[in-house]
């Protein structure tokens, strides 16, 4: 039951975060959204509930993509792989930080923002580089690789920090009060 609750939380966090930033999307794939909140939602889900929330995170990304594209058939394989990389990037970053013993995200019940900001930056870097190698680089899709990397990386970092800051200040105290975490 707890597995389902945690995945529903992850799904809702990613789905709502993705749908909330639709007005900031660009029609051009080579320019990323400069407020990519879903990366913060996925990072927070993994920090609070562990990697078992991968399914909720991925389904949140997938359903939002299907709704925004209009149908399941309208989503390209590159888009699916991009959503998969967005879902996996925080896991890879957390594992890298654990390997180097930099994963003290919560010290004595308090949030260690320095480690979380580093996690957001590392997750953003992993996600951006993965998408850079997944998406086809040509005039029709990504005409300027430098702008692509810059906009995706900057949007992930800003969106991740904004989402986590707001969530930690507003929602985590409520979740602790109600013994959800």
Secondary structure, DSSP 4 states (H G I P E B T S, - for coil): -HHHHHHHHHHHHHHHHHHHTGGG--SSTTS--TT-THHHHHHHHHHHH-GGGHHHHHHHHHHHHHHHHSSGGGS-HHHHHHHHHHHHHHHHHHHHHHHTT----EETTEE-HHHHHHHHHHHHHHHHHHHHHHS--STTT-S-HHHHHHHHHHHHHHHHHHHHHHHIIIIIHHHHHTT--
